[in-house]
Amino acid sequence: MFCDVSLPIPLDRFFTYSLPETLDHRVRPGCRVLVPFGTRKLTGVVLGVHDSPGEGPSKEVLRLLDEEPVLDAGLIALGGWIADYYCAPLGEVLRSMTPLTGEVRRTKLYSLTDAGRDAARQLLLGPASEDPVLQTLALLDARPASAEYLKRKVPGAANVIRSLEKRAFIAVEDLEADRDPLRASAARLKAEFVARGEGKLPKAERELLSYLELHPGAHNVQQLESMVKGASPAARALARKGLVKLETESAVTWREPIRPERTLNPHQLTAYEKIEAALRATGGNQRRAALLLGINRVTLHRKLRAPGQS
């Protein structure tokens, strides 16, 4: 089996990868996968799964990141429209649409390629050197390292990394890891009772802990704010004390509406029906302009004036 993957790169195309047997029946459109791309490893969104190999040999998907799709067919279609309308690469558009963007920490992990390992063994035979290239090779020969770690250990590490990448001496892997739940937004955080503390707690923490104990299960922290004043900082403080369990909401199960539903009044409904009819007449494929006339301010003022006022 094969899958088409859209990657966050400035190329307006997808790439076909083969699926290992362990992922044959698990990968679905809308899931994110980790795939090799040149010397890097990138996270992309699956657009489709099929049994037709692409042109030339196909590399294999490395890892499935989501057991359930994070983007449904409608959102992928919307991403395609946005990419087409704004002339943007689809992979970059889909990455910006992917849920949990705020709760994911991205970093790069560097490791030696076979050529880099051979070069390191030859160059490191001599005495210890303060040359930044040799220092970087020595660090990576011991174990893979992040860009942040290399920058702390080697002066001018950014330039050294670029130079070694051009020589194909090092490979880079884009990593994604969940951020610390204590730093996630209240809207994307859920809290669950774990244990009752022995010491004295501040009022907000005490009230929140009592509420969670009386209402078993996980509760959205933002919604808890309406029950307990200061629930968000209290939940984080209780989590640090091991009395409450904090987790980020699942991208699939979180379904809180962004805005409350609105009911159109008769005049608004009339305008909406006319606009909808005009769009349906063209099949929705052509842009149509619509002019909406509101209430004139002078007319509204006259309607609101008390009788007898001029």
N, C-alpha and C positions, 0 to 999 in steps of 0.2 A: 504494500500500500504506500501511497505518496500523499503529501499535503502541500498546498500552496501557502506560502508564508509571506506576509507583508512586513518589511523591516523598516525601522526608523532611520533611514538613510536618504540622502537627496537624489534618489532615483525613482522615477515613476513607473515601477514594475514590481511584480512579485517574484518569489524564488521557490522552486520546487525541491522538496527534501523527501528522502525515503523515511519510512517509519519502521523502527525495530518491532519485532513481534510483540514485545511487551506493551507497545503503545497502539497497536493496530486498531483495537476496538475502544480505545479511551480518548483519542484525540478527536475533537469535534470543531467545526467552525466557530470562531469566537474565543477559543482557548488561546492562552499564551504558551509559547514554547521557547526553549533555549536552543539555538542552532549555531553551527560554525559559519563564519563569514570571513574568508581570507584568514588572517592570523588572529582574528577576534572571535568572540562568542557573543551573539546579540539576542535580545529578547524580541520576538515578533508575534503577530497575531495571525492565527490560522484562518485563511479565507475559504478553503475547501479541502475535502479529502476525496481521493480517487485512486484508481489503479493504473493510471497512465504515467509512465516516467517522463521526465522533462528531457530537453535536448542535452545530450551528453550525460556523463555520470552524475548521479545525485548524491550529495552528502547526506548523512543520517542525522535525524533530530536527536539532540543530546538529552533533553529532559522536558517533561510536561510540567508546567508551572500551575495549571488550574485544572482540577477535576471537573469543574462545571464551567461553561462558557462565561466570560466576563462581559462580552458584547453579543447581543442577539442579532438576528438577521436585519432587523430594522435599523439598529445603530450602525451596523457595518455599511448598509446602504446609505445612511445619512453621511457617514464618513466619506464614502465615495463621491457623494454630491458636493460636499464641502471641498474635497480635494480638487474636483473638476472645476468648481466655480471660482476658487481662489488660486488655482494653478499651483497647488501644494502637493508634495509627495504623500501618497495615501498612508504609508507607514508612519510618517510623523504625525499625521492627523489622528490616526487610530491610537497612537501612543498618548496623545493629549486627551483622548476620550476614555482611556482605560481607567476603570475605577481604582481606588486606593492609591492614586498617584501621590497624594500627600502623606500616605503612611508607608511609602516604600523608599528605602535608602539605596541609592545607586553608587557603586564604586567600581574601580577597575583593579583587577588582579593580574600581575605580570609574572610570567614564568619563562624559562629558557626553552627555545626550540632545540632540536637536535644539533643544528648548525651552531647555535649559541652555546650549547653545552660543550661541543668540541673546541670552540674558540676559547671558552673559559678555562678548560683544562690545559690548553697550550699556553695561554697568557699568564695564568696564575702559577706556573711552575717556578717562576723567579721569586725574588724577595718581595715582601709586602710593599705596596705602592700606594701613594695618595692620589693617583690618577682616578678621577670620578668614574670613568668607564670601567676600570678594573674593580673598583669598589662595588659598583652596581652588579657586575658579573659575579663577583664573589658572594654578594648577598642573595642573588637569585639562584646561584648554584647550590646554596644551602637549602632554600625553600622558596616557593612563590611568595610574592610580597605585593602589597597594595601601593598605589601611587603615593598616598599620604606617608606611609612608612619609609619609602625610598627618599622622599623629599626631606624627611627628618634626618636621615642618615648620610645622604650624599649631597654635597653642594652642587647646585645646578642640575639636579636630577631630571627636571622636565626636558632640558635639551639632550641629556644623555639618553633618556627613554626614546625620544623621537629618532635619534641617530641609530640606536639599536633596532628600532622597529623597521627603519628603512633597509637595514642590512639583513632583516629577517632573523635576527638573533634572539628576539623575544616575541612571545605571543601574549595577547591581552584578552582577558575575559571580563565582559560586563556583568557584574553581579548585582542582584536585587535582593534585599533582605527587609523583612518587616521592621519598621521603626519601633522603638520602645513605646508600648501602649501608654505609658505615663505622659508621653509628649503628644499623643494624638488629640484631635479635636473632640469635644464632648459629643458632637453630633455623630461621630464615627466610633464611639466607644461604648462598651456595655460592661456593667458591673454586676457581680454576683457575691453573695454572702459566703464567707469561708469559716470564720470563727469569731467568737466574742472576746474582746480584749480584757485583760485583768486591770490595767492601770486606768486612770481617769482620762477621759477624752474630751476635747473641745465640743461645744454644743452641736455644731453642724455635723461633726463626725459621729457623735453619739446618736443623733436623730437619724442620720442616713443608715448607720449600721442596724439600728432597730427596725427601720423600714425594710431593709433588705432581708433581715432575719424573718420578719413577719410575712414577706412576699417572696417565697423561694423562686429561684430561676434568675436568668440574666435580664437586666433592664438597661435600656438606653440612657446614658448619663444625661444627655440634654433633656430628655423627658423627665428625668428625676428632679431637674431644677424646679419644675412646677410643684413638686411634692415637698422637697426639702431645700430651703434656701442655702446656697453655697454648696450644692451637691457635687459640682465638678471638682473644685479643689479638695473637698472632703474625701471624695472617692480616691483621688490620687494619694492623699496622705494615708488613707486606710490601706491602700495597696502596698505602700512602702512598709507598713507595719505587718503585712501578711494577713490582715483581717478581711480583705476584700480581693477578689480576683478580677482583674481588668483585662479585656481583650478588645481588639478592633473588630468592628462589625464586618461580617462577610459581604463581599461584593454582590453575591447572588441573593442573599436572604434579606438584605436591607431594602425596605420598600416604602420608607416614609416619604410622602409627597413633598415636593419642593414648595408648592404653593397650595393654599386651600382652594377647593373647587368654587367656581363662580357661577351664578345663575344670571343669564341675560334678561334684561327687562324687555318689554315688547318692542320698543324702538330699536334697541341693540340687536334683537333677534331678527327683525326685518332687514337691517343692514347686513347682518351676517349671511342671511339666506340669499340676498341679492349677490353678494360677493362670491359665495359658494357656487351659485348658478352660473356666474360668468366664468369662473375657473373650470367648471365641469364642461362648459360649452366648447372650450379649447382643449379638453383632455388634460388640463393641468400642465401642459408642456410649453405654454407661452406666458410671458409676463403680462399682467393686466394692471392698470392703474385704477385706483378707486378713490374718489373724493368724499370724505365724510364731513357733513355739515353739523356743527354743534350749536348749542344755544348761544345766541349773542349776549354778551355781558350786559348791555343796556337793557335788553328784553328781560333777562333774568333779574336784574336789579328792580325793574318795574314790578315784576311778579311778586317779589319778596317785600316790597314796600307796604307799610301798614296803610289801611284805607284813610283817605283824607290828607296824606302826605303828598307834597308836590316835588 
